[in-house]
Amino acid sequence: MSELRTRIEAKKKKLEAELLERKADAQGAASDAVREIKAKLAELDKLVGDSWDDLSDSVRKKLADWLR
């Protein structure tokens, strides 16, 4: 597994955990933070698609930017 993929998956898990925590808060379910986390995870899904195989250099750069 590449370093980029490992870092992406670690951040994704962190965001998913934060999302669950925010959703557990009654007010958090509709908060801006929840929307931001969902948008960040959707962006990742769009970049990676169904496979980590054959990612172009431009997608790899976008994934590196996603980590920031």
Order of alpha helices (4+ residues) and beta strands (2+ residues): alpha-alpha-alpha
